[in-house]
Structures are given as structure tokens and as C-alpha cells.
Amino acid sequence: MQHHSIADVSCVILQCLDTYQVANVEPLVLKCFPDIDRHTLWQAYNVALVAYTSGTGLKQQQKEAAAAAISEFGT
């Protein structure tokens, strides 16, 4: 298993939450990070959900990076 950055994964999760229905988030995240370990995924969800519910969101460059990762893997 490859170690993925919690920040990178949470950026993708936030982008998915902003763009797609909640039910579609995990399949898209797993397309972007197919070999992610469950602990990192869980931590990334926590970070993303705190940012999402607090309204802090992401910096524009992080949103663009997440959107690029999602578009690379398709929907």
C-alpha cells in the first residue's frame, strides 16, 4: 500500500462534496487513491468534514488540484 497525504485525500473529498452527491464521494476517492489504507482514508474524511461543516473550505489551488485529480480518473 502506498502512503497518501491526508491533505491530498481530504482535498479530493471536499471537491467531491462540493460537486457530487454524498453517496458518490467514496467511489470517486477510491478511484483517485485505489491503494489507500483505511486509517488514512478515515483521517482524511475527518479533516474534510470538519472543513466542510465549518465553512472554511479550501484554498483555490487545493480545489483545482483536487478537481484535476478527479478529472484524471473520470466519473
N, CA, C and O atoms as a CHARMM CRD file, in Angstrom:
* protein
*
  300
    1    1 MET  N      0.82600  -1.18000   0.00000 PROA 1      0.00000
    2    1 MET  CA     0.00000   0.00000   0.00000 PROA 1      0.00000
    3    1 MET  C      0.86900   1.24200   0.00000 PROA 1      0.00000
    4    1 MET  O      1.87400   1.32900   0.70600 PROA 1      0.00000
    5    2 GLN  N      0.45800   2.18200  -0.79900 PROA 2      0.00000
    6    2 GLN  CA     1.16900   3.44100  -0.87400 PROA 2      0.00000
    7    2 GLN  C      0.61500   4.39000   0.18300 PROA 2      0.00000
    8    2 GLN  O     -0.58700   4.39800   0.44900 PROA 2      0.00000
    9    3 HSD  N      1.48900   5.18600   0.78100 PROA 3      0.00000
   10    3 HSD  CA     1.03800   6.16500   1.77000 PROA 3      0.00000
   11    3 HSD  C      0.63200   7.43600   1.03500 PROA 3      0.00000
   12    3 HSD  O      1.42800   8.00900   0.29100 PROA 3      0.00000
   13    4 HSD  N     -0.58200   7.86800   1.23800 PROA 4      0.00000
   14    4 HSD  CA    -1.08500   9.08800   0.61400 PROA 4      0.00000
   15    4 HSD  C     -1.19000  10.18600   1.65800 PROA 4      0.00000
   16    4 HSD  O     -1.42600   9.91900   2.83600 PROA 4      0.00000
   17    5 SER  N     -1.01300  11.40800   1.21900 PROA 5      0.00000
   18    5 SER  CA    -1.12900  12.56500   2.09400 PROA 5      0.00000
   19    5 SER  C     -2.58800  12.75300   2.50800 PROA 5      0.00000
   20    5 SER  O     -3.48800  12.75100   1.66800 PROA 5      0.00000
   21    6 ILE  N     -2.80600  12.91200   3.79100 PROA 6      0.00000
   22    6 ILE  CA    -4.15700  13.16500   4.29200 PROA 6      0.00000
   23    6 ILE  C     -4.70200  14.44700   3.67600 PROA 6      0.00000
   24    6 ILE  O     -5.88700  14.52600   3.34800 PROA 6      0.00000
   25    7 ALA  N     -3.84800  15.44400   3.51800 PROA 7      0.00000
   26    7 ALA  CA    -4.28500  16.70800   2.92200 PROA 7      0.00000
   27    7 ALA  C     -4.74700  16.51000   1.48300 PROA 7      0.00000
   28    7 ALA  O     -5.77500  17.05400   1.08100 PROA 7      0.00000
   29    8 ASP  N     -3.99200  15.73400   0.70400 PROA 8      0.00000
   30    8 ASP  CA    -4.37500  15.48700  -0.68900 PROA 8      0.00000
   31    8 ASP  C     -5.70700  14.75800  -0.77500 PROA 8      0.00000
   32    8 ASP  O     -6.57000  15.11300  -1.57800 PROA 8      0.00000
   33    9 VAL  N     -5.86400  13.74500   0.05000 PROA 9      0.00000
   34    9 VAL  CA    -7.09900  12.95700   0.02900 PROA 9      0.00000
   35    9 VAL  C     -8.27400  13.80600   0.50100 PROA 9      0.00000
   36    9 VAL  O     -9.35500  13.74000  -0.08400 PROA 9      0.00000
   37   10 SER  N     -8.07800  14.59700   1.54200 PROA 10     0.00000
   38   10 SER  CA    -9.17800  15.42900   2.03400 PROA 10     0.00000
   39   10 SER  C     -9.56300  16.49700   1.01700 PROA 10     0.00000
   40   10 SER  O    -10.72800  16.88900   0.94900 PROA 10     0.00000
   41   11 CYS  N     -8.60300  16.97400   0.22400 PROA 11     0.00000
   42   11 CYS  CA    -8.92200  17.92400  -0.85100 PROA 11     0.00000
   43   11 CYS  C     -9.85400  17.28700  -1.87400 PROA 11     0.00000
   44   11 CYS  O    -10.81900  17.90800  -2.31800 PROA 11     0.00000
   45   12 VAL  N     -9.56100  16.05700  -2.24100 PROA 12     0.00000
   46   12 VAL  CA   -10.41400  15.34900  -3.19500 PROA 12     0.00000
   47   12 VAL  C    -11.79800  15.11900  -2.59000 PROA 12     0.00000
   48   12 VAL  O    -12.81000  15.29100  -3.26900 PROA 12     0.00000
   49   13 ILE  N    -11.84400  14.73400  -1.32400 PROA 13     0.00000
   50   13 ILE  CA   -13.13400  14.52100  -0.65300 PROA 13     0.00000
   51   13 ILE  C    -13.95000  15.81600  -0.65200 PROA 13     0.00000
   52   13 ILE  O    -15.14200  15.79600  -0.95700 PROA 13     0.00000
   53   14 LEU  N    -13.31700  16.93400  -0.31300 PROA 14     0.00000
   54   14 LEU  CA   -14.02700  18.21300  -0.30400 PROA 14     0.00000
   55   14 LEU  C    -14.53100  18.58200  -1.68700 PROA 14     0.00000
   56   14 LEU  O    -15.65700  19.05600  -1.83800 PROA 14     0.00000
   57   15 GLN  N    -13.70700  18.36700  -2.68700 PROA 15     0.00000
   58   15 GLN  CA   -14.12900  18.66500  -4.05400 PROA 15     0.00000
   59   15 GLN  C    -15.33400  17.81200  -4.42400 PROA 15     0.00000
   60   15 GLN  O    -16.27900  18.30300  -5.04300 PROA 15     0.00000
   61   16 CYS  N    -15.30600  16.55200  -4.05200 PROA 16     0.00000
   62   16 CYS  CA   -16.43900  15.66000  -4.33000 PROA 16     0.00000
   63   16 CYS  C    -17.68800  16.11600  -3.58700 PROA 16     0.00000
   64   16 CYS  O    -18.78400  16.09600  -4.14800 PROA 16     0.00000
   65   17 LEU  N    -17.53400  16.52500  -2.33900 PROA 17     0.00000
   66   17 LEU  CA   -18.68400  17.00300  -1.56900 PROA 17     0.00000
   67   17 LEU  C    -19.27900  18.25800  -2.18700 PROA 17     0.00000
   68   17 LEU  O    -20.49500  18.45000  -2.15900 PROA 17     0.00000
   69   18 ASP  N    -18.42700  19.11500  -2.74600 PROA 18     0.00000
   70   18 ASP  CA   -18.90400  20.33500  -3.38800 PROA 18     0.00000
   71   18 ASP  C    -19.58200  20.05700  -4.72500 PROA 18     0.00000
   72   18 ASP  O    -20.44900  20.81900  -5.15300 PROA 18     0.00000
   73   19 THR  N    -19.18800  18.96800  -5.38700 PROA 19     0.00000
   74   19 THR  CA   -19.61200  18.73100  -6.75800 PROA 19     0.00000
   75   19 THR  C    -20.64900  17.62800  -6.91600 PROA 19     0.00000
   76   19 THR  O    -21.54400  17.73600  -7.75400 PROA 19     0.00000
   77   20 TYR  N    -20.53900  16.58000  -6.12800 PROA 20     0.00000
   78   20 TYR  CA   -21.36500  15.38900  -6.32200 PROA 20     0.00000
   79   20 TYR  C    -22.21200  15.10000  -5.09300 PROA 20     0.00000
   80   20 TYR  O    -22.02500  15.70800  -4.03800 PROA 20     0.00000
   81   21 GLN  N    -23.13600  14.17600  -5.24000 PROA 21     0.00000
   82   21 GLN  CA   -23.92800  13.72500  -4.09900 PROA 21     0.00000
   83   21 GLN  C    -23.02000  12.96100  -3.13900 PROA 21     0.00000
   84   21 GLN  O    -22.03000  12.35600  -3.55100 PROA 21     0.00000
   85   22 VAL  N    -23.36600  12.99900  -1.87200 PROA 22     0.00000
   86   22 VAL  CA   -22.54800  12.35200  -0.84600 PROA 22     0.00000
   87   22 VAL  C    -22.33900  10.87100  -1.14800 PROA 22     0.00000
   88   22 VAL  O    -21.26000  10.33900  -0.88800 PROA 22     0.00000
   89   23 ALA  N    -23.33900  10.20500  -1.68500 PROA 23     0.00000
   90   23 ALA  CA   -23.23200   8.76800  -1.98100 PROA 23     0.00000
   91   23 ALA  C    -22.14800   8.46900  -3.00900 PROA 23     0.00000
   92   23 ALA  O    -21.65600   7.34300  -3.08200 PROA 23     0.00000
   93   24 ASN  N    -21.77600   9.46300  -3.79800 PROA 24     0.00000
   94   24 ASN  CA   -20.77800   9.25900  -4.84600 PROA 24     0.00000
   95   24 ASN  C    -19.35700   9.58300  -4.41400 PROA 24     0.00000
   96   24 ASN  O    -18.42300   9.38400  -5.19100 PROA 24     0.00000
   97   25 VAL  N    -19.17000  10.07100  -3.20900 PROA 25     0.00000
   98   25 VAL  CA   -17.85100  10.52900  -2.78300 PROA 25     0.00000
   99   25 VAL  C    -16.85900   9.38400  -2.65500 PROA 25     0.00000
  100   25 VAL  O    -15.78700   9.43700  -3.25800 PROA 25     0.00000
  101   26 GLU  N    -17.18200   8.36100  -1.89600 PROA 26     0.00000
  102   26 GLU  CA   -16.20100   7.30200  -1.64600 PROA 26     0.00000
  103   26 GLU  C    -15.76400   6.57900  -2.91800 PROA 26     0.00000
  104   26 GLU  O    -14.56700   6.33400  -3.07100 PROA 26     0.00000
  105   27 PRO  N    -16.66700   6.22300  -3.84200 PROA 27     0.00000
  106   27 PRO  CA   -16.19600   5.57800  -5.07400 PROA 27     0.00000
  107   27 PRO  C    -15.21400   6.44800  -5.86200 PROA 27     0.00000
  108   27 PRO  O    -14.24900   5.93800  -6.43300 PROA 27     0.00000
  109   28 LEU  N    -15.46000   7.76000  -5.89400 PROA 28     0.00000
  110   28 LEU  CA   -14.54400   8.65200  -6.60700 PROA 28     0.00000
  111   28 LEU  C    -13.20000   8.76700  -5.90100 PROA 28     0.00000
  112   28 LEU  O    -12.15300   8.78500  -6.54700 PROA 28     0.00000
  113   29 VAL  N    -13.23100   8.84400  -4.58200 PROA 29     0.00000
  114   29 VAL  CA   -11.98000   8.91600  -3.81900 PROA 29     0.00000
  115   29 VAL  C    -11.17200   7.63700  -4.02900 PROA 29     0.00000
  116   29 VAL  O     -9.95400   7.69000  -4.19700 PROA 29     0.00000
  117   30 LEU  N    -11.84500   6.50000  -4.02100 PROA 30     0.00000
  118   30 LEU  CA   -11.13700   5.22600  -4.21600 PROA 30     0.00000
  119   30 LEU  C    -10.61500   5.07400  -5.64200 PROA 30     0.00000
  120   30 LEU  O     -9.64300   4.35300  -5.86500 PROA 30     0.00000
  121   31 LYS  N    -11.24500   5.74200  -6.61500 PROA 31     0.00000
  122   31 LYS  CA   -10.69300   5.75900  -7.97700 PROA 31     0.00000
  123   31 LYS  C     -9.38900   6.55200  -8.00900 PROA 31     0.00000
  124   31 LYS  O     -8.43200   6.17300  -8.68400 PROA 31     0.00000
  125   32 CYS  N     -9.37000   7.65400  -7.27200 PROA 32     0.00000
  126   32 CYS  CA    -8.17200   8.50100  -7.24300 PROA 32     0.00000
  127   32 CYS  C     -7.04800   7.88800  -6.41600 PROA 32     0.00000
  128   32 CYS  O     -5.87100   8.06800  -6.73000 PROA 32     0.00000
  129   33 PHE  N     -7.41000   7.16800  -5.36700 PROA 33     0.00000
  130   33 PHE  CA    -6.43600   6.57400  -4.45000 PROA 33     0.00000
  131   33 PHE  C     -6.78800   5.10200  -4.22400 PROA 33     0.00000
  132   33 PHE  O     -7.21200   4.73600  -3.12800 PROA 33     0.00000
  133   34 PRO  N     -6.62100   4.26000  -5.23500 PROA 34     0.00000
  134   34 PRO  CA    -7.09500   2.86800  -5.13900 PROA 34     0.00000
  135   34 PRO  C     -6.40900   2.03100  -4.06300 PROA 34     0.00000
  136   34 PRO  O     -6.98800   1.06300  -3.57000 PROA 34     0.00000
  137   35 ASP  N     -5.20100   2.38800  -3.70100 PROA 35     0.00000
  138   35 ASP  CA    -4.46800   1.57800  -2.72700 PROA 35     0.00000
  139   35 ASP  C     -4.34100   2.26800  -1.36500 PROA 35     0.00000
  140   35 ASP  O     -3.43000   1.96800  -0.59400 PROA 35     0.00000
  141   36 ILE  N     -5.25800   3.18900  -1.07700 PROA 36     0.00000
  142   36 ILE  CA    -5.19300   3.93200   0.18400 PROA 36     0.00000
  143   36 ILE  C     -5.54800   3.02100   1.35800 PROA 36     0.00000
  144   36 ILE  O     -6.43200   2.17000   1.26000 PROA 36     0.00000
  145   37 ASP  N     -4.84500   3.21600   2.45600 PROA 37     0.00000
  146   37 ASP  CA    -5.17200   2.42200   3.64300 PROA 37     0.00000
  147   37 ASP  C     -6.35800   3.06700   4.35700 PROA 37     0.00000
  148   37 ASP  O     -6.56400   4.27800   4.26800 PROA 37     0.00000
  149   38 ARG  N     -7.12200   2.26100   5.05300 PROA 38     0.00000
  150   38 ARG  CA    -8.36400   2.70800   5.69400 PROA 38     0.00000
  151   38 ARG  C     -8.12600   3.78000   6.76000 PROA 38     0.00000
  152   38 ARG  O     -8.96000   4.66900   6.93100 PROA 38     0.00000
  153   39 HSD  N     -7.02300   3.71200   7.46700 PROA 39     0.00000
  154   39 HSD  CA    -6.74100   4.70100   8.50900 PROA 39     0.00000
  155   39 HSD  C     -6.53900   6.08800   7.89000 PROA 39     0.00000
  156   39 HSD  O     -7.08600   7.07500   8.38300 PROA 39     0.00000
  157   40 THR  N     -5.75800   6.16000   6.81500 PROA 40     0.00000
  158   40 THR  CA    -5.53800   7.43800   6.13700 PROA 40     0.00000
  159   40 THR  C     -6.84300   7.96500   5.56400 PROA 40     0.00000
  160   40 THR  O     -7.12500   9.16000   5.65300 PROA 40     0.00000
  161   41 LEU  N     -7.64000   7.07800   4.97700 PROA 41     0.00000
  162   41 LEU  CA    -8.93300   7.48700   4.42400 PROA 41     0.00000
  163   41 LEU  C     -9.83200   8.04200   5.52900 PROA 41     0.00000
  164   41 LEU  O    -10.48100   9.07200   5.34400 PROA 41     0.00000
  165   42 TRP  N     -9.87000   7.37000   6.66000 PROA 42     0.00000
  166   42 TRP  CA   -10.68300   7.81800   7.79100 PROA 42     0.00000
  167   42 TRP  C    -10.22400   9.19700   8.26900 PROA 42     0.00000
  168   42 TRP  O    -11.05100  10.07500   8.51400 PROA 42     0.00000
  169   43 GLN  N     -8.90500   9.39100   8.40300 PROA 43     0.00000
  170   43 GLN  CA    -8.37900  10.68400   8.83900 PROA 43     0.00000
  171   43 GLN  C     -8.70800  11.77700   7.82500 PROA 43     0.00000
  172   43 GLN  O     -9.06800  12.89300   8.19900 PROA 43     0.00000
  173   44 ALA  N     -8.58300  11.45100   6.54700 PROA 44     0.00000
  174   44 ALA  CA    -8.88100  12.43000   5.50200 PROA 44     0.00000
  175   44 ALA  C    -10.35600  12.82500   5.52600 PROA 44     0.00000
  176   44 ALA  O    -10.68800  13.99800   5.35300 PROA 44     0.00000
  177   45 TYR  N    -11.23700  11.85600   5.73900 PROA 45     0.00000
  178   45 TYR  CA   -12.66500  12.17000   5.87100 PROA 45     0.00000
  179   45 TYR  C    -12.90400  13.10900   7.04700 PROA 45     0.00000
  180   45 TYR  O    -13.67700  14.06000   6.92900 PROA 45     0.00000
  181   46 ASN  N    -12.26000  12.85900   8.16500 PROA 46     0.00000
  182   46 ASN  CA   -12.42500  13.73200   9.33200 PROA 46     0.00000
  183   46 ASN  C    -11.99300  15.15500   9.02200 PROA 46     0.00000
  184   46 ASN  O    -12.71000  16.10300   9.34500 PROA 46     0.00000
  185   47 VAL  N    -10.83300  15.31900   8.40300 PROA 47     0.00000
  186   47 VAL  CA   -10.33000  16.64700   8.05300 PROA 47     0.00000
  187   47 VAL  C    -11.28700  17.33000   7.07900 PROA 47     0.00000
  188   47 VAL  O    -11.63400  18.49800   7.25500 PROA 47     0.00000
  189   48 ALA  N    -11.70800  16.59900   6.05700 PROA 48     0.00000
  190   48 ALA  CA   -12.59300  17.17100   5.04300 PROA 48     0.00000
  191   48 ALA  C    -13.94600  17.56800   5.63100 PROA 48     0.00000
  192   48 ALA  O    -14.47300  18.63500   5.31800 PROA 48     0.00000
  193   49 LEU  N    -14.49900  16.71900   6.47200 PROA 49     0.00000
  194   49 LEU  CA   -15.81300  17.02000   7.04100 PROA 49     0.00000
  195   49 LEU  C    -15.77100  18.19500   8.00700 PROA 49     0.00000
  196   49 LEU  O    -16.71800  18.98000   8.06700 PROA 49     0.00000
  197   50 VAL  N    -14.69100  18.32400   8.76100 PROA 50     0.00000
  198   50 VAL  CA   -14.54800  19.49000   9.63900 PROA 50     0.00000
  199   50 VAL  C    -14.46500  20.76100   8.79500 PROA 50     0.00000
  200   50 VAL  O    -15.13400  21.74800   9.09900 PROA 50     0.00000
  201   51 ALA  N    -13.66200  20.74500   7.75200 PROA 51     0.00000
  202   51 ALA  CA   -13.54200  21.91300   6.87500 PROA 51     0.00000
  203   51 ALA  C    -14.86800  22.22200   6.18700 PROA 51     0.00000
  204   51 ALA  O    -15.26500  23.38200   6.07800 PROA 51     0.00000
  205   52 TYR  N    -15.54100  21.18500   5.72900 PROA 52     0.00000
  206   52 TYR  CA   -16.80700  21.35700   5.01200 PROA 52     0.00000
  207   52 TYR  C    -17.89000  21.93700   5.91900 PROA 52     0.00000
  208   52 TYR  O    -18.59600  22.86700   5.52700 PROA 52     0.00000
  209   53 THR  N    -18.02300  21.39700   7.11600 PROA 53     0.00000
  210   53 THR  CA   -19.08600  21.85300   8.01400 PROA 53     0.00000
  211   53 THR  C    -18.77800  23.19400   8.66700 PROA 53     0.00000
  212   53 THR  O    -19.69600  23.92200   9.04600 PROA 53     0.00000
  213   54 SER  N    -17.50300  23.52600   8.80000 PROA 54     0.00000
  214   54 SER  CA   -17.15100  24.81100   9.40300 PROA 54     0.00000
  215   54 SER  C    -17.16100  25.93900   8.38600 PROA 54     0.00000
  216   54 SER  O    -17.09200  27.11400   8.74700 PROA 54     0.00000
  217   55 GLY  N    -17.24800  25.57300   7.10200 PROA 55     0.00000
  218   55 GLY  CA   -17.29200  26.58200   6.05700 PROA 55     0.00000
  219   55 GLY  C    -15.93700  27.13800   5.68900 PROA 55     0.00000
  220   55 GLY  O    -15.85400  28.09100   4.91400 PROA 55     0.00000
  221   56 THR  N    -14.86700  26.56500   6.22800 PROA 56     0.00000
  222   56 THR  CA   -13.53900  27.08200   5.90600 PROA 56     0.00000
  223   56 THR  C    -13.10500  26.68100   4.51300 PROA 56     0.00000
  224   56 THR  O    -12.33900  27.39900   3.87000 PROA 56     0.00000
  225   57 GLY  N    -13.58800  25.53400   4.03400 PROA 57     0.00000
  226   57 GLY  CA   -13.28100  25.10300   2.67800 PROA 57     0.00000
  227   57 GLY  C    -11.80000  24.94700   2.42500 PROA 57     0.00000
  228   57 GLY  O    -11.02900  24.61800   3.32800 PROA 57     0.00000
  229   58 LEU  N    -11.41400  25.18500   1.19300 PROA 58     0.00000
  230   58 LEU  CA   -10.02900  25.00800   0.77100 PROA 58     0.00000
  231   58 LEU  C     -9.52900  26.25000   0.06700 PROA 58     0.00000
  232   58 LEU  O    -10.31500  27.08500  -0.38200 PROA 58     0.00000
  233   59 LYS  N     -8.23400  26.36200  -0.02500 PROA 59     0.00000
  234   59 LYS  CA    -7.64300  27.38800  -0.86300 PROA 59     0.00000
  235   59 LYS  C     -7.95200  27.03500  -2.31500 PROA 59     0.00000
  236   59 LYS  O     -8.12900  25.86300  -2.64600 PROA 59     0.00000
  237   60 GLN  N     -8.01500  28.02700  -3.16500 PROA 60     0.00000
  238   60 GLN  CA    -8.36000  27.78900  -4.57100 PROA 60     0.00000
  239   60 GLN  C     -7.41000  26.79500  -5.23300 PROA 60     0.00000
  240   60 GLN  O     -7.85900  25.95000  -6.00700 PROA 60     0.00000
  241   61 GLN  N     -6.13400  26.87100  -4.95500 PROA 61     0.00000
  242   61 GLN  CA    -5.18200  25.95300  -5.58300 PROA 61     0.00000
  243   61 GLN  C     -5.42700  24.51100  -5.15200 PROA 61     0.00000
  244   61 GLN  O     -5.22700  23.59400  -5.94900 PROA 61     0.00000
  245   62 GLN  N     -5.85200  24.29200  -3.92500 PROA 62     0.00000
  246   62 GLN  CA    -6.15000  22.93900  -3.47400 PROA 62     0.00000
  247   62 GLN  C     -7.39200  22.40700  -4.17700 PROA 62     0.00000
  248   62 GLN  O     -7.44000  21.23300  -4.54200 PROA 62     0.00000
  249   63 LYS  N     -8.39400  23.25700  -4.37000 PROA 63     0.00000
  250   63 LYS  CA    -9.59200  22.84100  -5.09200 PROA 63     0.00000
  251   63 LYS  C     -9.24200  22.46300  -6.52700 PROA 63     0.00000
  252   63 LYS  O     -9.73700  21.46500  -7.05000 PROA 63     0.00000
  253   64 GLU  N     -8.39000  23.25900  -7.15700 PROA 64     0.00000
  254   64 GLU  CA    -8.00700  22.97300  -8.53300 PROA 64     0.00000
  255   64 GLU  C     -7.22500  21.67100  -8.62700 PROA 64     0.00000
  256   64 GLU  O     -7.41300  20.90300  -9.57100 PROA 64     0.00000
  257   65 ALA  N     -6.35200  21.41400  -7.65800 PROA 65     0.00000
  258   65 ALA  CA    -5.58600  20.16600  -7.65700 PROA 65     0.00000
  259   65 ALA  C     -6.50700  18.96800  -7.48400 PROA 65     0.00000
  260   65 ALA  O     -6.32800  17.94200  -8.13900 PROA 65     0.00000
  261   66 ALA  N     -7.48300  19.09800  -6.61000 PROA 66     0.00000
  262   66 ALA  CA    -8.43600  18.00500  -6.40400 PROA 66     0.00000
  263   66 ALA  C     -9.28300  17.78900  -7.64900 PROA 66     0.00000
  264   66 ALA  O     -9.53600  16.65000  -8.04100 PROA 66     0.00000
  265   67 ALA  N     -9.72200  18.87500  -8.27200 PROA 67     0.00000
  266   67 ALA  CA   -10.52800  18.75500  -9.48900 PROA 67     0.00000
  267   67 ALA  C     -9.73000  18.08700 -10.60000 PROA 67     0.00000
  268   67 ALA  O    -10.26900  17.28300 -11.36200 PROA 67     0.00000
  269   68 ALA  N     -8.45300  18.41900 -10.69200 PROA 68     0.00000
  270   68 ALA  CA    -7.60300  17.79500 -11.70600 PROA 68     0.00000
  271   68 ALA  C     -7.44400  16.30700 -11.44400 PROA 68     0.00000
  272   68 ALA  O     -7.46500  15.50700 -12.38000 PROA 68     0.00000
  273   69 ALA  N     -7.28500  15.92900 -10.18200 PROA 69     0.00000
  274   69 ALA  CA    -7.15500  14.50600  -9.84500 PROA 69     0.00000
  275   69 ALA  C     -8.43100  13.75000 -10.17500 PROA 69     0.00000
  276   69 ALA  O     -8.37800  12.62700 -10.67600 PROA 69     0.00000
  277   70 ILE  N     -9.57900  14.36200  -9.89400 PROA 70     0.00000
  278   70 ILE  CA   -10.85900  13.71900 -10.18800 PROA 70     0.00000
  279   70 ILE  C    -11.05000  13.57600 -11.68900 PROA 70     0.00000
  280   70 ILE  O    -11.45100  12.51400 -12.16500 PROA 70     0.00000
  281   71 SER  N    -10.76700  14.63700 -12.43900 PROA 71     0.00000
  282   71 SER  CA   -10.97600  14.56700 -13.88500 PROA 71     0.00000
  283   71 SER  C    -10.01800  13.58300 -14.54400 PROA 71     0.00000
  284   71 SER  O    -10.34600  12.99900 -15.57700 PROA 71     0.00000
  285   72 GLU  N     -8.84600  13.39400 -13.96200 PROA 72     0.00000
  286   72 GLU  CA    -7.88300  12.43100 -14.49600 PROA 72     0.00000
  287   72 GLU  C     -8.42900  11.01000 -14.43300 PROA 72     0.00000
  288   72 GLU  O     -8.17700  10.20100 -15.32500 PROA 72     0.00000
  289   73 PHE  N     -9.17600  10.71100 -13.37900 PROA 73     0.00000
  290   73 PHE  CA    -9.70000   9.36700 -13.19000 PROA 73     0.00000
  291   73 PHE  C    -11.12200   9.22200 -13.70200 PROA 73     0.00000
  292   73 PHE  O    -11.64300   8.10800 -13.74400 PROA 73     0.00000
  293   74 GLY  N    -11.76400  10.31400 -14.09100 PROA 74     0.00000
  294   74 GLY  CA   -13.11800  10.25600 -14.63800 PROA 74     0.00000
  295   74 GLY  C    -14.17000   9.97400 -13.59400 PROA 74     0.00000
  296   74 GLY  O    -13.87700   9.69600 -12.43100 PROA 74     0.00000
  297   75 THR  N    -15.40000  10.05600 -14.04600 PROA 75     0.00000
  298   75 THR  CA   -16.51100   9.79000 -13.12700 PROA 75     0.00000
  299   75 THR  C    -17.32900   8.63900 -13.61600 PROA 75     0.00000
  300   75 THR  O    -18.31100   8.26300 -12.97600 PROA 75     0.00000
